[in-house]
Amino acid sequence: MRKGVLRTLITTSLLVLSSGCTTPPASDTTPSPAPGAARPAARPPAEAGGTTEPPPVAVPLLPADAALREFERGKASWYGSRFNGRRTASGERYNMHELTAAHKTLPFGTLVRVRSLVNGKEVDVRITDRGPFSRGRVIDLSRAAAEALGMLGLGVKDVLLLVPASTPP
């Protein structure tokens, strides 16, 4: 029994001592640039082991001169990190940093202008999901869209939905 304990102790000690003899990471062995030479660009935090949020994907905006019609009025809510990365009803993955929304009936891909009836701010969103499922709400916005309307602290806001005149009723 004592031989087994002694053997384990010796093996562990050797492993600990030999771990200090490993090659340093490549970033530690990179030579410094000569004085006055251009420095290499810093690695993005994601490559350096940190995490960054993905950049928002560009959403086609409705043209400023687009013929829009009022589609619906009601309350907007928003959903964020709890659903981030999950599949939406359209099959896309929800990204809370994109300008997207959920609506009960509008076809997926429909562009909608959402206007706050509280502060007049507007944001164009693309329908990618179904919802909201709370009574009295007409649209669920992504976190990015809610932020654009200034409603992150509120949670729910009165809005007007405008759609292109060519969108079926």
Solvent accessible surface area in square Angstrom, and as a share of the most:
residue,aa,sasa,rsa
1,M,203,0.91
2,R,210,0.76
3,K,159,0.67
4,G,39,0.38
5,V,96,0.55
6,L,102,0.51
7,R,167,0.61
8,T,88,0.51
9,L,111,0.55
10,I,91,0.46
11,T,70,0.41
12,T,67,0.39
13,S,50,0.32
14,L,109,0.54
15,L,117,0.58
16,V,99,0.57
17,L,131,0.65
18,S,62,0.40
19,S,68,0.44
20,G,69,0.66
21,C,112,0.67
22,T,98,0.57
23,T,117,0.68
24,P,70,0.44
25,P,87,0.55
26,A,83,0.65
27,S,68,0.44
28,D,101,0.52
29,T,80,0.47
30,T,89,0.52
31,P,114,0.72
32,S,99,0.64
33,P,45,0.29
34,A,66,0.51
35,P,139,0.87
36,G,91,0.88
37,A,51,0.40
38,A,97,0.75
39,R,192,0.70
40,P,102,0.64
41,A,98,0.76
42,A,96,0.75
43,R,136,0.50
44,P,72,0.45
45,P,77,0.48
46,A,59,0.45
47,E,113,0.51
48,A,62,0.48
49,G,68,0.66
50,G,36,0.35
51,T,132,0.77
52,T,77,0.45
53,E,115,0.51
54,P,68,0.43
55,P,109,0.68
56,P,96,0.60
57,V,89,0.51
58,A,97,0.75
59,V,17,0.10
60,P,86,0.54
61,L,119,0.59
62,L,14,0.07
63,P,81,0.51
64,A,105,0.81
65,D,130,0.67
66,A,30,0.23
67,A,74,0.58
68,L,47,0.23
69,R,71,0.26
70,E,87,0.39
71,F,48,0.20
72,E,55,0.25
73,R,137,0.50
74,G,20,0.19
75,K,87,0.37
76,A,0,0.00
77,S,7,0.04
78,W,73,0.26
79,Y,29,0.11
80,G,11,0.10
81,S,83,0.54
82,R,175,0.64
83,F,61,0.25
84,N,62,0.32
85,G,34,0.32
86,R,131,0.48
87,R,150,0.55
88,T,14,0.08
89,A,59,0.46
90,S,40,0.26
91,G,37,0.36
92,E,66,0.30
93,R,137,0.50
94,Y,8,0.03
95,N,26,0.14
96,M,23,0.10
97,H,31,0.14
98,E,21,0.09
99,L,47,0.23
100,T,6,0.04
101,A,0,0.00
102,A,1,0.01
103,H,5,0.02
104,K,100,0.42
105,T,101,0.59
106,L,3,0.02
107,P,68,0.43
108,F,84,0.35
109,G,39,0.38
110,T,20,0.12
111,L,33,0.16
112,V,0,0.00
113,R,35,0.13
114,V,0,0.00
115,R,83,0.30
116,S,1,0.01
117,L,80,0.40
118,V,99,0.57
119,N,69,0.36
120,G,47,0.46
121,K,102,0.43
122,E,73,0.33
123,V,13,0.07
124,D,11,0.06
125,V,0,0.00
126,R,53,0.19
127,I,0,0.00
128,T,4,0.02
129,D,24,0.12
130,R,74,0.27
131,G,0,0.00
132,P,2,0.01
133,F,175,0.73
134,S,48,0.31
135,R,240,0.88
136,G,53,0.51
137,R,75,0.27
138,V,19,0.11
139,I,0,0.00
140,D,25,0.13
141,L,0,0.00
142,S,0,0.00
143,R,81,0.30
144,A,23,0.17
145,A,0,0.00
146,A,0,0.00
147,E,98,0.44
148,A,46,0.36
149,L,0,0.00
150,G,39,0.37
151,M,0,0.00
152,L,49,0.24
153,G,83,0.79
154,L,110,0.55
155,G,24,0.23
156,V,49,0.28
157,K,7,0.03
158,D,58,0.30
159,V,0,0.00
160,L,9,0.05
161,L,0,0.00
162,L,16,0.08
163,V,0,0.00
164,P,31,0.19
165,A,58,0.45
166,S,104,0.67
167,T,15,0.09
168,P,88,0.55
169,P,151,0.95
